């Protein structure tokens, strides 16, 4: 530094420390964590009484959204209020407000990226949202979540899974463009994406953004927690162009019934953070399950 005439300001330097605070994060040899003082401020945040106060709260929590799995789904009732002409606080918003605070107290320590090792992107989609997690050696580096608008809710499950994949790659391109990476999906037809004919404009536009990237797509069953093995060399021989699924009408009726059931909304908020929970409830594709059976709302 003397040779190149570079200088440091002593008051801004820290030496021989196990951890340090930087831009609202605590960085140590174990990874990156949220700043406890910032989380404490979030927990003390009063109930918003105006659009300005709500935007301030969402802006504060959004800074840590990469630590929270399902952030978009949890915060959706709050972001929906911002679309209204007048501020209207409601029971759904109160539940989301408390659930978001609770989620902030359970943020994990995210791993530090190692650019000498390959990254893995795990994606998923459900009726109301899409999400992804960036990992190395099974440890999360960052989370990504987005609630779906009314327009995208009408997409097929294949299109939603495809959207989740592209969204994740766009978000983390600066990590992924350095070498080969893996994409894990529980939608089997996406495993053969490179061999499919691209019929829709969305597919064609999205695949142009994948050009130049070195990736492999791996199918992982939704019931499995650990990474699946890579596809065999003959996988392309069994590729199919599309998958159609049949869903009973009553399934959609159950999903619709959750929107007016306060207990169901509470469960959805809690399970978005932790599924399954210690009472036997779990969340799968928007449906609430209890000890292996579909849970039906009071209405």
SVG drawing of the C-alpha trace seen along z (x, -y; Angstrom):
<svg xmlns="http://www.w3.org/2000/svg" viewBox="-69 -8 76 52">
<polyline fill="none" stroke="black" stroke-width="0.4" points="0.0,0.0 2.9,-2.3 4.4,-1.5 1.2,-2.5 0.5,-5.4 -2.8,-4.0 -4.0,-5.2 -6.5,-3.9 -8.5,-5.8 -7.8,-4.2 -11.2,-4.9 -12.8,-2.9 -10.6,0.1 -11.0,3.3 -8.3,5.8 -8.0,9.3 -11.8,9.7 -13.8,12.9 -16.8,11.1 -17.7,7.6 -20.8,5.5 -21.0,4.3 -24.0,2.7 -26.4,4.2 -24.9,7.7 -22.7,9.6 -19.9,11.3 -17.8,14.0 -16.0,17.2 -19.3,19.1 -21.2,17.0 -23.4,13.9 -26.1,13.2 -28.6,10.4 -27.7,7.6 -29.5,8.4 -29.9,4.7 -31.8,4.3 -34.0,7.3 -34.8,5.8 -35.9,2.6 -38.2,4.6 -39.8,6.4 -40.5,3.1 -42.1,1.6 -45.6,0.2 -48.6,1.2 -48.6,-1.0 -51.3,-3.7 -50.6,-5.1 -49.2,-4.1 -45.9,-5.9 -45.4,-3.9 -46.2,-0.6 -43.8,-1.3 -41.1,-2.1 -41.7,1.2 -41.7,3.2 -38.5,1.4 -36.8,2.2 -37.7,5.9 -37.1,6.2 -33.5,5.5 -33.2,8.9 -35.5,10.8 -32.7,13.0 -32.6,14.5 -36.3,15.3 -37.7,18.3 -41.1,17.4 -40.8,13.7 -43.0,12.8 -45.8,15.0 -45.7,13.9 -45.7,10.2 -48.3,10.3 -51.3,9.1 -49.2,6.1 -48.1,5.3 -51.7,5.7 -52.7,2.7 -50.2,0.5 -52.3,1.1 -55.4,-0.4 -56.5,-4.0 -56.8,-4.4 -54.9,-2.8 -57.1,0.0 -55.5,2.2 -57.3,5.6 -57.0,8.9 -55.1,10.4 -52.6,7.6 -52.2,7.9 -51.4,11.7 -48.9,11.0 -47.3,8.2 -46.8,10.5 -45.7,13.4 -43.1,11.3 -41.7,10.1 -41.6,13.8 -39.8,14.8 -37.1,12.2 -36.3,13.8 -35.6,17.1 -33.3,16.0 -30.4,18.5 -26.7,17.8 -26.2,17.8 -23.0,19.4 -20.3,17.3 -20.0,18.1 -16.9,20.1 -16.4,19.4 -14.1,22.4 -17.1,24.7 -20.3,25.1 -23.6,23.5 -27.0,25.2 -30.2,23.4 -33.3,25.1 -36.7,23.7 -40.3,24.3 -43.7,22.9 -47.2,23.1 -50.6,21.6 -49.7,18.2 -46.0,17.7 -42.6,18.8 -39.3,19.2 -35.8,20.3 -32.7,20.9 -29.0,20.6 -26.9,23.2 -23.4,24.7 -22.8,28.1 -26.4,28.1 -26.1,24.8 -28.2,21.8 -26.4,18.7 -29.5,16.7 -33.3,17.1 -35.6,15.6 -39.4,15.4 -42.1,13.6 -45.9,13.7 -47.8,14.1 -50.1,11.5 -53.6,12.3 -52.2,12.5 -49.6,15.1 -51.9,17.2 -53.6,18.4 -50.4,19.9 -50.0,23.7 -47.8,25.3 -45.2,25.9 -45.1,22.2 -44.9,21.2 -42.0,23.6 -40.4,22.2 -40.9,18.7 -39.3,19.5 -36.2,21.0 -35.7,17.9 -36.3,15.5 -33.6,17.2 -31.1,17.3 -31.6,13.6 -31.3,12.7 -28.1,14.7 -26.5,14.4 -23.4,12.7 -22.8,15.9 -23.7,18.4 -21.9,17.1 -18.5,17.9 -18.8,21.7 -21.0,24.7 -24.0,24.8 -26.9,27.1 -30.7,26.4 -32.9,28.6 -36.6,28.8 -39.5,31.1 -41.2,30.6 -40.0,33.5 -40.6,32.1 -38.3,29.1 -35.4,31.6 -35.5,32.0 -35.7,28.3 -32.7,28.2 -34.3,30.9 -37.8,29.4 -39.3,27.4 -40.0,23.9 -43.6,23.1 -44.5,20.0 -43.0,16.5 -42.3,16.7 -40.1,19.8 -38.2,18.3 -37.5,15.0 -36.5,16.7 -34.2,19.2 -32.3,16.3 -31.4,15.1 -29.9,18.6 -27.6,18.5 -23.9,18.5 -24.5,20.1 -23.2,23.6 -25.9,25.4 -27.5,28.8 -31.1,29.4 -31.7,32.1 -35.1,33.6 -35.7,33.9 -38.9,35.5 -40.9,33.1 -41.0,35.7 -37.2,35.8 -35.2,33.4 -31.8,34.1 -30.4,33.4 -31.3,36.0 -28.6,37.6 -27.9,36.1 -29.9,37.3 -28.5,40.3 -27.0,39.9 -30.1,41.4 -32.5,39.0 -33.0,37.1 -34.3,40.3 -37.2,40.4 -38.0,36.7 -41.6,35.6 -42.9,32.3 -45.5,31.6 -47.1,32.9 -50.8,32.5 -52.3,33.1 -55.8,33.6 -57.0,32.0 -60.4,32.6 -62.6,29.5 -62.9,29.9 -59.2,29.2 -59.5,25.7 -62.6,25.2 -60.6,26.0 -57.9,23.6 -60.4,20.9 -62.0,21.5 -58.7,20.7 -59.0,17.0 -61.9,16.3 -60.9,18.5 -58.8,16.7 -57.5,20.0 -56.4,21.1 -54.6,17.8 -52.8,18.1 -51.6,21.6 -50.5,20.5 -48.4,17.7 -46.8,20.1 -46.2,22.9 -44.6,20.5 -41.9,20.1 -41.7,23.7 -43.3,26.7 -44.0,29.2 -44.5,27.8 -44.5,29.6 -48.3,30.1 -48.3,32.2 -49.4,29.5 -47.6,29.1 -47.9,27.1 -47.8,28.6 -48.7,26.8 -50.9,24.4 -52.9,27.2 -52.6,27.5 -52.1,31.1 -52.4,32.5 -50.9,35.9 -51.1,37.0 -54.7,35.8 -55.9,32.7 -57.0,30.0 -60.4,28.5 -61.3,25.0 -64.2,24.2 -66.2,22.7"/>
</svg>
